[in-house]
Amino acid sequence: MAHLLTSSPLGTLIIAGNGAAVTGVWFEDHRYFPTDTTLGERVEPGQDSVLDAAAEQLGEYLAGEREDFDLPLDPAGTGKQKKVWEILRAIPAGSVTTYGAIARELGKPKAAQAVGQAVGHNPLSMIVPCHRVVGADGSMTGYAGGLERKRFLLDLEGYDPVLEDALF
């Protein structure tokens, strides 16, 4: 395990990996920040090609030059969490969905709260776009990186809540 620090318009990002895949991306003040064991040793740019690729792609995304990521991923989580995270990856940039819609897609229509827990514990911020999930009424709900960052990311992607009114 190793991690790399990189600056971004949203503050310092901590990108972790296991040598073969990215295992996490967090903000310094992330609500569910990982342990030192999860992060591993700190490396500098040029020392880990997977982390370097992640930093480059995150930079492109935050500059509005990329919508999707092409990185090997290996997040730690339960089978149920990973199913939710797979659904998150299918949400197109500039669009949103709700916790309830994800629960229905999983065949568990009463599991919106459990979906919310899985979304909140997503270790791959931005790469697995948990910021694209809103409340049942379309409201901006919690984001482990902070609501200001969530708004920034949705604005960056061109999300227009007025156009989404028909969903809610």
Backbone as CSV, one residue per row, in Angstrom:
resi,resn,N_x,N_y,N_z,CA_x,CA_y,CA_z,C_x,C_y,C_z
1,MET,0.838,-1.183,0.000,0.000,0.000,0.000,0.879,1.242,0.000
2,ALA,0.418,2.235,-0.753,1.133,3.503,-0.815,0.120,4.597,-1.114
3,HIS,0.494,5.842,-0.829,-0.383,6.962,-1.149,0.437,8.141,-1.654
4,LEU,-0.258,8.979,-2.420,0.327,10.143,-3.055,-0.553,11.337,-2.732
5,LEU,0.048,12.465,-2.438,-0.705,13.700,-2.228,-0.628,14.511,-3.515
6,THR,-1.752,15.082,-3.909,-1.768,15.939,-5.089,-2.706,17.107,-4.830
7,SER,-2.349,18.262,-5.322,-3.196,19.437,-5.111,-4.282,19.481,-6.176
8,SER,-5.398,20.092,-5.811,-6.537,20.216,-6.718,-7.298,21.488,-6.369
9,PRO,-8.231,21.907,-7.227,-9.052,23.080,-6.902,-9.917,22.871,-5.658
10,LEU,-10.062,21.620,-5.225,-10.877,21.299,-4.052,-10.036,21.041,-2.812
11,GLY,-8.746,21.297,-2.891,-7.845,21.018,-1.786,-6.976,19.813,-2.108
12,THR,-6.162,19.437,-1.150,-5.263,18.305,-1.344,-6.050,17.009,-1.423
13,LEU,-5.700,16.191,-2.426,-6.280,14.859,-2.562,-5.255,13.834,-2.107
14,ILE,-5.727,12.809,-1.427,-4.889,11.696,-1.022,-5.336,10.509,-1.856
15,ILE,-4.440,9.992,-2.688,-4.748,8.880,-3.581,-3.962,7.671,-3.085
16,ALA,-4.666,6.574,-2.805,-4.010,5.368,-2.302,-4.114,4.252,-3.329
17,GLY,-3.137,3.358,-3.263,-3.145,2.220,-4.165,-2.358,1.062,-3.598
18,ASN,-2.494,-0.076,-4.258,-1.818,-1.284,-3.808,-0.725,-1.736,-4.779
19,GLY,-0.313,-0.863,-5.668,0.711,-1.193,-6.646,0.125,-1.608,-7.981
20,ALA,-1.080,-2.180,-7.949,-1.734,-2.627,-9.182,-3.004,-1.853,-9.474
21,ALA,-3.598,-1.233,-8.452,-4.881,-0.552,-8.617,-5.023,0.575,-7.600
22,VAL,-5.925,1.492,-7.906,-6.263,2.573,-6.985,-7.247,2.006,-5.960
23,THR,-6.971,2.252,-4.696,-7.841,1.742,-3.632,-8.639,2.840,-2.945
24,GLY,-8.235,4.097,-3.141,-8.984,5.173,-2.508,-8.547,6.549,-2.959
25,VAL,-9.489,7.497,-2.883,-9.234,8.917,-3.121,-10.035,9.685,-2.071
26,TRP,-9.345,10.485,-1.283,-10.002,11.233,-0.215,-9.515,12.677,-0.203
27,PHE,-10.329,13.525,0.389,-9.921,14.888,0.720,-9.304,14.842,2.117
28,GLU,-8.476,15.827,2.446,-7.825,15.825,3.762,-8.825,15.837,4.910
29,ASP,-9.973,16.466,4.712,-10.976,16.564,5.777,-12.177,15.655,5.514
30,HIS,-11.954,14.584,4.778,-13.019,13.638,4.421,-13.659,13.058,5.684
31,ARG,-14.957,12.883,5.642,-15.685,12.377,6.813,-15.196,10.993,7.228
32,TYR,-14.965,10.100,6.290,-14.538,8.728,6.607,-13.107,8.533,6.128
33,PHE,-12.186,9.265,6.752,-10.790,9.216,6.347,-10.190,7.872,6.739
34,PRO,-9.339,7.320,5.896,-8.784,5.994,6.157,-7.727,5.984,7.255
35,THR,-7.394,4.775,7.660,-6.340,4.591,8.661,-4.973,4.639,7.975
36,ASP,-3.934,4.775,8.768,-2.573,4.770,8.219,-2.271,3.468,7.495
37,THR,-2.821,2.357,7.979,-2.615,1.061,7.328,-3.218,1.062,5.940
38,THR,-4.395,1.643,5.799,-5.056,1.722,4.496,-4.246,2.572,3.534
39,LEU,-3.651,3.624,4.034,-2.888,4.532,3.186,-1.519,3.988,2.807
40,GLY,-0.874,3.289,3.703,0.481,2.823,3.442,1.464,3.973,3.428
41,GLU,2.643,3.716,2.873,3.682,4.739,2.866,3.389,5.838,1.854
42,ARG,3.875,7.015,2.160,3.711,8.140,1.232,4.806,8.070,0.168
43,VAL,4.398,8.232,-1.090,5.343,8.254,-2.197,5.268,9.610,-2.886
44,GLU,6.283,9.900,-3.632,6.349,11.143,-4.393,5.941,10.878,-5.842
45,PRO,5.535,11.910,-6.572,5.221,11.721,-7.988,6.397,11.044,-8.707
46,GLY,6.045,10.113,-9.589,7.055,9.375,-10.330,7.472,8.059,-9.693
47,GLN,6.992,7.783,-8.469,7.380,6.556,-7.785,6.356,5.434,-7.922
48,ASP,5.133,5.737,-8.351,4.088,4.722,-8.477,3.239,5.079,-9.693
49,SER,3.346,4.283,-10.742,2.685,4.620,-12.009,1.160,4.630,-11.888
50,VAL,0.592,3.773,-11.058,-0.867,3.747,-10.887,-1.340,5.024,-10.206
51,LEU,-0.646,5.438,-9.161,-1.023,6.659,-8.452,-0.788,7.886,-9.328
52,ASP,0.285,7.868,-10.108,0.549,8.976,-11.029,-0.565,9.094,-12.064
53,ALA,-1.016,7.961,-12.612,-2.103,7.975,-13.602,-3.386,8.503,-12.973
54,ALA,-3.651,8.090,-11.731,-4.852,8.568,-11.043,-4.777,10.076,-10.824
55,ALA,-3.624,10.579,-10.389,-3.471,12.017,-10.174,-3.657,12.773,-11.483
56,GLU,-3.109,12.253,-12.559,-3.246,12.910,-13.860,-4.712,12.940,-14.306
57,GLN,-5.404,11.805,-14.189,-6.801,11.756,-14.622,-7.702,12.597,-13.728
58,LEU,-7.451,12.618,-12.440,-8.237,13.478,-11.551,-8.012,14.947,-11.896
59,GLY,-6.782,15.308,-12.221,-6.489,16.676,-12.646,-7.245,17.039,-13.919
60,GLU,-7.278,16.119,-14.880,-8.012,16.343,-16.121,-9.510,16.487,-15.848
61,TYR,-10.027,15.633,-14.972,-11.450,15.697,-14.616,-11.777,17.061,-13.989
62,LEU,-10.980,17.471,-13.031,-11.245,18.721,-12.325,-11.000,19.952,-13.191
63,ALA,-10.303,19.777,-14.301,-10.113,20.861,-15.267,-11.205,20.849,-16.335
64,GLY,-12.155,19.917,-16.213,-13.238,19.816,-17.183,-12.834,19.153,-18.486
65,GLU,-11.721,18.430,-18.484,-11.201,17.797,-19.692,-11.517,16.309,-19.776
66,ARG,-12.164,15.747,-18.771,-12.433,14.306,-18.714,-13.722,14.092,-17.943
67,GLU,-14.531,13.120,-18.391,-15.752,12.769,-17.668,-15.654,11.404,-17.004
68,ASP,-14.893,10.501,-17.600,-14.768,9.135,-17.087,-13.311,8.832,-16.773
69,PHE,-13.116,7.810,-15.981,-11.770,7.420,-15.577,-11.432,6.054,-16.154
70,ASP,-10.182,5.893,-16.531,-9.688,4.639,-17.069,-8.533,4.182,-16.180
71,LEU,-8.907,3.638,-15.032,-7.931,3.233,-14.025,-8.305,1.868,-13.462
72,PRO,-7.322,1.063,-13.094,-7.638,-0.165,-12.360,-8.057,0.213,-10.939
73,LEU,-9.166,-0.345,-10.482,-9.704,0.000,-9.163,-9.826,-1.242,-8.297
74,ASP,-9.559,-1.087,-7.010,-9.697,-2.191,-6.064,-10.101,-1.644,-4.692
75,PRO,-11.324,-1.083,-4.603,-11.753,-0.527,-3.315,-12.107,-1.640,-2.324
76,ALA,-11.803,-1.410,-1.071,-12.203,-2.351,-0.019,-13.647,-2.071,0.350
77,GLY,-14.448,-3.109,0.431,-15.847,-2.946,0.813,-16.550,-4.288,0.795
78,THR,-17.755,-4.289,1.314,-18.563,-5.509,1.303,-19.125,-5.740,-0.100
79,GLY,-19.642,-6.918,-0.324,-20.271,-7.208,-1.607,-21.422,-6.265,-1.903
80,LYS,-22.217,-5.938,-0.890,-23.347,-5.024,-1.075,-22.865,-3.618,-1.416
81,GLN,-21.830,-3.153,-0.731,-21.287,-1.832,-1.036,-20.781,-1.790,-2.475
82,LYS,-20.075,-2.822,-2.889,-19.512,-2.846,-4.238,-20.602,-2.839,-5.311
83,LYS,-21.754,-3.457,-5.023,-22.871,-3.399,-5.976,-23.381,-1.971,-6.118
84,VAL,-23.483,-1.271,-5.008,-23.910,0.137,-5.050,-22.887,0.959,-5.821
85,TRP,-21.607,0.741,-5.551,-20.569,1.514,-6.221,-20.561,1.249,-7.728
86,GLU,-20.880,0.029,-8.141,-20.991,-0.271,-9.577,-22.106,0.558,-10.214
87,ILE,-23.214,0.676,-9.518,-24.332,1.485,-10.031,-23.908,2.951,-10.132
88,LEU,-23.180,3.440,-9.136,-22.714,4.830,-9.168,-21.863,5.090,-10.410
89,ARG,-21.039,4.138,-10.766,-20.146,4.331,-11.934,-20.922,4.445,-13.238
90,ALA,-22.161,3.978,-13.251,-22.975,4.035,-14.472,-23.760,5.337,-14.611
91,ILE,-23.745,6.190,-13.584,-24.466,7.465,-13.659,-23.657,8.406,-14.545
92,PRO,-24.233,8.882,-15.640,-23.475,9.765,-16.537,-23.149,11.111,-15.888
93,ALA,-22.032,11.674,-16.283,-21.656,13.006,-15.820,-22.763,13.985,-16.177
94,GLY,-23.083,14.876,-15.241,-24.126,15.866,-15.466,-25.512,15.390,-15.101
95,SER,-25.623,14.137,-14.654,-26.909,13.570,-14.240,-26.842,13.196,-12.770
96,VAL,-28.008,13.014,-12.187,-28.087,12.557,-10.804,-29.123,11.445,-10.694
97,THR,-29.063,10.755,-9.579,-30.080,9.774,-9.222,-30.321,9.923,-7.725
98,THR,-31.212,9.102,-7.201,-31.535,9.156,-5.771,-31.158,7.844,-5.095
99,TYR,-31.079,7.892,-3.783,-30.796,6.690,-3.006,-31.895,5.660,-3.235
100,GLY,-33.145,6.139,-3.282,-34.276,5.241,-3.512,-34.227,4.583,-4.880
101,ALA,-33.822,5.327,-5.889,-33.718,4.756,-7.234,-32.658,3.670,-7.274
102,ILE,-31.557,3.879,-6.584,-30.510,2.851,-6.527,-31.036,1.626,-5.788
103,ALA,-31.750,1.844,-4.692,-32.320,0.722,-3.943,-33.266,-0.086,-4.835
104,ARG,-34.101,0.603,-5.604,-35.011,-0.102,-6.515,-34.238,-0.871,-7.581
105,GLU,-33.171,-0.275,-8.094,-32.356,-0.955,-9.101,-31.732,-2.232,-8.536
106,LEU,-31.429,-2.219,-7.255,-30.881,-3.402,-6.588,-31.954,-4.432,-6.249
107,GLY,-33.225,-4.086,-6.480,-34.314,-4.982,-6.125,-34.672,-4.926,-4.659
108,LYS,-34.242,-3.881,-3.980,-34.483,-3.688,-2.541,-35.094,-2.312,-2.326
109,PRO,-36.351,-2.104,-2.725,-36.933,-0.763,-2.711,-36.990,-0.086,-1.344
110,LYS,-36.889,-0.833,-0.265,-36.938,-0.240,1.074,-35.548,-0.003,1.661
111,ALA,-34.517,-0.177,0.853,-33.145,-0.117,1.355,-32.439,1.205,1.063
112,ALA,-33.201,2.290,0.888,-32.565,3.576,0.555,-31.557,4.005,1.618
113,GLN,-31.860,3.773,2.879,-30.941,4.173,3.938,-29.652,3.360,3.869
114,ALA,-29.750,2.066,3.610,-28.554,1.230,3.465,-27.744,1.659,2.248
115,VAL,-28.432,2.025,1.185,-27.744,2.550,0.003,-26.995,3.823,0.381
116,GLY,-27.629,4.682,1.162,-26.981,5.911,1.605,-25.706,5.641,2.381
117,GLN,-25.726,4.618,3.215,-24.518,4.244,3.969,-23.414,3.791,3.025
118,ALA,-23.770,2.979,2.031,-22.773,2.502,1.062,-22.212,3.660,0.248
119,VAL,-23.093,4.566,-0.167,-22.647,5.735,-0.938,-21.694,6.575,-0.085
120,GLY,-22.058,6.798,1.164,-21.242,7.625,2.052,-19.870,7.038,2.349
121,HIS,-19.750,5.716,2.269,-18.470,5.068,2.568,-17.679,4.712,1.301
122,ASN,-18.084,5.256,0.175,-17.354,5.054,-1.068,-15.928,5.581,-0.896
123,PRO,-14.910,4.730,-1.060,-13.540,5.197,-0.869,-12.917,5.850,-2.103
124,LEU,-13.638,5.903,-3.204,-13.059,6.401,-4.454,-13.764,7.678,-4.922
125,SER,-13.669,8.721,-4.116,-14.307,9.996,-4.452,-14.005,10.414,-5.876
126,MET,-15.009,10.888,-6.531,-14.983,11.400,-7.904,-14.843,10.282,-8.922
127,ILE,-13.946,9.330,-8.707,-13.790,8.217,-9.647,-15.057,7.372,-9.650
128,VAL,-15.565,7.059,-8.479,-16.887,6.448,-8.312,-17.773,7.603,-7.853
129,PRO,-18.601,8.140,-8.752,-19.226,9.453,-8.543,-20.405,9.476,-7.561
130,CYS,-20.093,9.346,-6.279,-21.133,9.403,-5.260,-21.746,10.798,-5.154
131,HIS,-21.074,11.813,-5.694,-21.628,13.170,-5.672,-22.846,13.290,-6.581
132,ARG,-23.113,12.292,-7.417,-24.255,12.320,-8.336,-25.527,11.738,-7.712
133,VAL,-25.526,11.537,-6.406,-26.709,11.027,-5.712,-27.284,12.151,-4.860
134,VAL,-28.591,12.379,-5.011,-29.286,13.441,-4.281,-30.460,12.849,-3.508
135,GLY,-31.083,13.668,-2.685,-32.236,13.243,-1.917,-33.441,12.980,-2.807
136,ALA,-34.444,12.318,-2.258,-35.645,11.958,-3.012,-36.348,13.167,-3.604
137,ASP,-36.184,14.335,-2.976,-36.822,15.554,-3.477,-35.876,16.385,-4.343
138,GLY,-34.708,15.812,-4.671,-33.734,16.516,-5.494,-32.776,17.386,-4.710
139,SER,-32.903,17.396,-3.389,-32.049,18.262,-2.571,-30.630,17.703,-2.462
140,MET,-29.703,18.631,-2.258,-28.313,18.239,-2.018,-28.245,17.637,-0.630
141,THR,-27.895,16.396,-0.570,-27.774,15.718,0.715,-26.312,15.467,0.996
142,GLY,-26.036,14.851,2.107,-24.671,14.656,2.570,-23.685,14.176,1.521
143,TYR,-22.470,14.607,1.685,-21.350,14.180,0.858,-20.151,14.151,1.789
144,ALA,-19.471,13.018,1.857,-18.376,12.842,2.807,-17.258,13.858,2.597
145,GLY,-17.182,14.443,1.407,-16.183,15.473,1.136,-16.700,16.879,1.378
146,GLY,-17.965,17.014,1.767,-18.559,18.324,2.029,-19.484,18.766,0.907
147,LEU,-20.587,19.409,1.277,-21.588,19.829,0.287,-21.047,20.858,-0.701
148,GLU,-20.116,21.717,-0.269,-19.552,22.692,-1.200,-18.831,21.979,-2.341
149,ARG,-18.109,20.915,-2.008,-17.409,20.153,-3.043,-18.416,19.430,-3.946
150,LYS,-19.470,18.914,-3.356,-20.498,18.241,-4.156,-21.082,19.215,-5.178
151,ARG,-21.418,20.406,-4.729,-21.951,21.425,-5.648,-20.937,21.770,-6.741
152,PHE,-19.678,21.923,-6.354,-18.617,22.219,-7.318,-18.562,21.133,-8.393
153,LEU,-18.567,19.877,-7.969,-18.456,18.756,-8.919,-19.660,18.687,-9.846
154,LEU,-20.852,18.879,-9.305,-22.051,18.851,-10.159,-22.057,20.039,-11.120
155,ASP,-21.630,21.198,-10.667,-21.524,22.364,-11.553,-20.491,22.101,-12.648
156,LEU,-19.362,21.526,-12.262,-18.305,21.207,-13.222,-18.836,20.304,-14.336
157,GLU,-19.704,19.374,-13.966,-20.252,18.418,-14.928,-21.433,18.981,-15.715
158,GLY,-21.849,20.199,-15.387,-22.956,20.812,-16.118,-24.330,20.382,-15.644
159,TYR,-24.411,19.868,-14.425,-25.710,19.477,-13.879,-26.579,20.713,-13.689
160,ASP,-27.812,20.630,-14.166,-28.761,21.736,-14.027,-30.001,21.206,-13.308
161,PRO,-30.175,21.552,-12.027,-31.312,21.032,-11.270,-32.660,21.422,-11.872
162,VAL,-32.719,22.535,-12.594,-33.980,22.951,-13.213,-34.411,21.932,-14.267
163,LEU,-33.463,21.417,-15.019,-33.774,20.426,-16.044,-34.149,19.079,-15.441
164,GLU,-33.740,18.841,-14.219,-33.997,17.562,-13.556,-35.325,17.561,-12.788
165,ASP,-36.028,18.687,-12.748,-37.250,18.778,-11.949,-38.242,17.653,-12.242
166,ALA,-38.275,17.164,-13.447,-39.217,16.107,-13.798,-38.929,14.816,-13.045
167,LEU,-37.713,14.644,-12.562,-37.368,13.421,-11.820,-38.015,13.404,-10.435
168,PHE,-38.234,14.570,-9.860,-38.600,14.625,-8.459,-40.014,15.089,-8.297
